[in-house]
Amino acid sequence: MADDPPPPRTRVVLGEATVHRRPADPARTDLADQTAISEALVKGLVRAQLALALRLSLVVVAGLGALPLLFAVAPAVGGFKVFGMHLPWLLLGVLSFPFLVLVGAAYVHWAERNEQDFTAVIRRPER
């Protein structure tokens, strides 16, 4: 019996599990089919995001770009000291970073709101 070969291995396989697929989302189907309506909706979203980016870029350019102009036109304003620092250094060197972070946070918030509005329009039940 010691010379007998071991019994052949048997392969154990689980039974075929039925695949449970969720029904197709009609909104995704419309977007994937690239119908004229879905194309118009996507273009509207892109336009809204671009308009938001341009508006906030204008806020940044106006907010930070006007400061050097102010200091050049009115040199006395640049001579003020706040907490021992000259006002231009304080505004451009220190306070500009929190300003940029706030503008960035506002952009993210409003861009997500645009996307949520887009999703709500896509998922709206047909009437």
Beta strands, then each sheet from edge to edge (+ up, - down):
strand 1: 81-82
strand 2: 85-86
sheet 1: 1+ 2-
end
